[in-house]
């Protein structure tokens, strides 16, 4: 028994690259999740602020200063634009939300009334919007509470000391205003500012957590499936089956494409079954845009299959392919949004997430089920999946001809 165990251990250690990859996996994942979740709760400033559009229709000193104070907060970043463009960007998925200050904002604050303001948002970004709402309400309460209290003091001075001359009253008002600067937090217990919430896109009844789970897990598990299937070509090389195929009249490229066709067919079936299951069990409306769903399924399957073939083409043995695919797929799934919502990640991770298959697939499925987008609107995501798949297929063809298909 001990001899058998030692024999297996020697075989495992013989493939040094596979051994190193196995050891690297936990280190890579610990580092990745520490960076990602650290970005959510870190106060160091490394996390990316939530960027939202902003439209000031009042354009008064109070509304402008309030916008400036919100923009100066660590966790928020305002992008000023007109309300029409901002709403369109929310509908198209380019922005999460738009904060609007309406006419009469300053007048309402001066009177101590709730100022007219509204947050238009994308319901498909429910988690991010919830965090955004709490941040806005908390800070607006402090900012406007301080302003409200300041105005009340000014009014009291005007009423009780009406006999003061104008210059003296202005001097007192100036001193009072100066004393209120930088003291917003002292008035954080003021009545909560009335922030109207209006969803511009997505159905309110949609289960966003379910949609995130279905879209995220579907792509991640698909990557694991096709990586395992594409690795069979390395097994055939080790077993000698590939050599016999190369001696036949079949063109070497046909061997690779046959593996891709097989893996892609299984991938499409896997996605179809998963979405039918989600429809029957979780009430996911897969008939909201059948054509768009078919396009996303096919392009996702193609990109995942190409990625699996690519991993096999850069590996020398089946063990290396298995270890490498585990590391790369888990990391790509994490940064691409399958495991961790991208908005809580540090900014550098959000930037590199667009290089993953997961990111574009999840965005496409969210556009279909969450935003109810027309087919033409999901073509950019489908196009990016085709581009990623095409690049990896081209690299794989070169690598297979140069290395994998060599017959010694």
N, C-alpha and C positions, 0 to 999 in steps of 0.2 A: 504493500500500500504506500509506504514512504517512498519507494523507488518510483512508483507511478507519479506521485506528487512532484518529486524532484525533476522527473522527465518533463512534465508539463511546465514547471517553473523555468527550466532551461530553454524550452521552446519559446516561452513568453519573453524571456530576457534576451533571446537571440535577436528578436526584432527590436532593436534599440529605439527606432523612431516611434513605433507603436507604444513602447513602454513610456517614453517621454511624454507622448500625447495624453496617455492615461493619467499620469501624474500632474500634468498641467491643468486638466479640466477643473478640479475643485478650486485651484488657485485663481483661475480665470473667472469662475463664476462668483467667488467671494469678492473679488476686486470689482467686478461689474455691478453686483447688487449693492455693494457699499457705496459706489459712486452714484448709482441711480437713486437709492433711497436716502443717501446723504444729501443729495440735491434737494429732496423734498423738505427736509427738516433743518438743514444747515443754516446757520446765521452768518456764515462767512461771506456771503454774497456771491458764491460760485453758482448758485442755482439760477436758472433762467427765469426772469420775471414774466408774469402772465401779461401778454400784449393784447390790448383791446383797442378798437376804434373809438373815437370820441368826437362828438359834434356839439358845439356851443351855439345855440340859436339865440341866446340872450345877449352875449357879447358885452357884458357889463363888468365892472371892476370885481364884483363879488364872484361871478361865474368864472371869470378868467383866473382869479387867484385860487379858487377852489380846484379848478382843473390843474393848475400848477402844483398845488400841494399834493393832489392825488398822483401826479406824474413823478413827484419827487420820492414817493414811497418805494422801498426796496422791492417789494413783490409785484408791483404793477408798472406797466409802461403804456402810456397813451399815444395813439397815432391819430392826429387830428385830420379830419376829412369831412366833406359835406355829407349830410344825412342820407341822401339817395345812394351815393356810391358806397357808403358804409353798410347800409342794409343789403345791397346787392352782394357785397363781399361776404357777408354773413350767410346769405342764402346759397352762395356758390361754395361755401366751405373754406374761403380764404381767411376769414376772421371768425373768432369765437363769439364775439359780442360787440355791441356798440352802445356806449353810454351817451345819452342825449340830455342836455339841459335846455329846457324850453323857454320861450319868452315869458317874462314875469318871474324869473328865478330870483333876481336880486330883490324885487319888491316883496316877494313872499318871505325871504329871509329877514328883511327889515321889519316886517310886520310880525315875525315870530310864527308864521304859518309854514306848513309843509311845502317845500319848493317843488315846482313841477319838473320832474326828471324821470327818465325811463331807461331801462336796460333791455335792449333787444338782443336775443341770444339764439344760438344753435342748440336745439335740444339733444342732438347727437353727441354733444360734448358736455353731458350732464355733470360728470364729476368735476371737470374744470370750472364749469359755471357755478356750481355750489360753493367751491372755494372762493371764486371771484366775488360772488354775492356777499359772502360773509366779510371778506376783506373790504369791499366797498362800503357796506352798511356801517361797519365798525369805524372806519376812518371818516366817513361823511358825518356820522353822528358827532365825532369829536370836533371836526372842522366847523360844521354848521352850528353845533352847540355853542362853541366859543363865540362865533359871530353873533348868534342870537342873544347870548348873554351880554355881549358888548353893546348891541343895539338897545337892549333894555336899560342898561346903565346910562347910555346917552339920553334916552327918553326921560328917565327919572331926573337927570340933571336939568334938562330943559324945563320940566314941569316945576320942580321945587326951587329952582334958581332962575326964574324967568326974568328977574330984574337985573341980572348980570348983563353987562355990555357984550356986544358980539365978539370982540377980540378976546375977551377973557373966557367966554364960553368955548370959543374955538380952541384956545390953548388947553382948557380942561379936557375937551374931547380928544385932542391930540395926545395928551398924557395918558388918558384912559386907553386909547387904542394901542399906544406903545406898551402899556402894561399887559395887554392881552396877547401880544405877539409871542409865539413859541409856547403858549400855555394851553394848547388844544386839549391835551390829555387830561387836564384838570376838570374838563367839562364832559368827559366821556360818559357820564351817567345821565346826560340829557336825553329827552325823548328820542327814540330812534327815527332817523330820517326816512321819509316815505319814498322808497325806491320801487317804482312799478316794474314788474318783470313780464316781458312779452316774448314768447317763442316765435321766431320767424320761420323756422323750418323744422320738420320732424313732428311726428305725432306725439301728443302728450302721453298717450297710453302705451307707447313703446317701452319695452323692458330693455333699457340700455345696457344693464349689466349682462343680461342674457346675450344680447347682440355682440358685446365685446368678447364674451366667452366663446361663442360659436365661431365668429370670424377669426379670432386670435388662435384658438386651439386648432381649428380646421387647417390653417396654413402650416402651423408648427408640426402637427402630426403628419401632414402630407409630405413635408420635407424629410422627416424620418423614414417614411415609407419608401419614397422614391430613391433615397440614398441607399437603403438596403437592397432594393431591386437592382440599381445600377452597379452596385458592388459585385454582382454576380459575374460580371465580365472579368474581374480580377481573379475570381475563383476558377473560371474557365481557363484563364491563362495558366494558373498554377497547376491545374489538373490535366492540361494538355489538350482540352477541347478546342481552345482558340487556335492552336496550331493546325489542327485538322481543318477548321473552317477557312483558314488563310490559304491552305493548299487547294481549296475548291475554287470554282470559277467566280465565286461571290466577290464583289469589290469590297475592300477593307472598310470603306465608309458605310457600306450597307449594314455591316455588323453593328456599328455604333447606332445607326438610325433605327435598326430593328429593335435594339434595346430601348431606345427613346420612345418608339411607338408603343411598345408593350407597357413601359412605365407610365406613359402619359394616359393610355387607355385606362389603366387601373386607377390612376389619380383622379380622372374625371368621374369614374364610377364611385370612388370613395367620397368625393365632394357631393355628388348627387344624393347618395344615400344619407350623408350627414345632414344635408339641408331638408330632405324629406322627413328625417327623424325629428329635426328641430321644428318642422311645420306641424307634425302630428302630436308631438309631446309638449313643445313649448309655445305653440301657436305662432310661430314665425311666418309672416305672410310672404311666402316665396313666389306668389303670383302677382305681386305688386308691379314687377317689371321683368317678365320672363326672358325677354331678349337680352336685357342688360345682365341678368343673372347668368345666362348661358355664356355670354362673352367673357364675363369675369371668371367663370369656372374654367373655361378653355384656356384663357391666357394665364391664369394662376397655375393650372396643371402644367402648361408648357414651361413657364419660368421655373417651377419647382423641379420638374424633370431635368431641365437643362442644368440646374444647379447640382442635382444628384450626379449626373454624368460628369460634370466638371470636377467634383470632388474625387470621383473614381479615376479621372484622368491624371490628377496630380499625385495620386498615391501609387506606391509600388507593390503593396500587398493588401490583401483583404482586411487584415487586422489594422493596418494603418488607415485604410479608408473608414473603417468603423469608428476608430478613435477620433480621427479628424472630423468626421461628420457630426459626431456627438458634440464636440467642442464648438464647431462653427455654427451649427444649427441652434444650439441653446443660446449662444451669444447673439446671433442674428435675430432670434425670436425675441430676446429681451430688449434689444435696442430698437427693434422694429415695431414694438407695441403688442406682441402676443402675450407677454407676461406682465409688463409694466406700462401703464399709460405714459405716452411720450411726454406729456406736458409737465410731469413732475421730475423729469430728468434734467441734468445740467445742460446748458445750451450747446456744448460741444457734442453731447450724445444725441441731442435732437437733430443736429446738422448731419451727422453720419447715419442717422436712422433711414434717410431717404435712399441710401444705397442698398437697402435690404428688400428682399421679395415680400416679406411680411408687411412692411409699411404700405406699399402700394396696393396689395391685396386687401388689407383691412380697410384702407381708405375707400376702395371701390365698393366693398360690401356695405360699408356705412353709408355711402352715397345712395345705394339702392334701397336698403331697408330702413335707414335712419332719416335720410334727407329726402327720400322719394324722388330722386333725380331722374330725369329722362335719360334714355340710352346714350344720347350724344354727350351728356355731361360726364359719363364715366369713361369715355374714350381716352382721355389723358392717362388715367391710371392703367387702363388696358394697354395703351401704347408703351408705357414705361415697363410693364411686365414683358411685353414682346421684345423691347430693346434689351433688357437685362438678359432674357433667355437667348436672344440672338447672339449677343456678345459671348456668353458662356459656351454656347454651342460651337461657335467659331474657334474659341480657345481649346475646347475639348477635342475637336477634329485634329488640330495641329498636334496636341499632346499625344493623342492616341497613335497617330502615324509615327511620331518620333520615338515614343517610348513603349506604350502598352502593346502595340501591335508588332513589336519586334519579335522575331522568332530566332531564338538562339540555337 
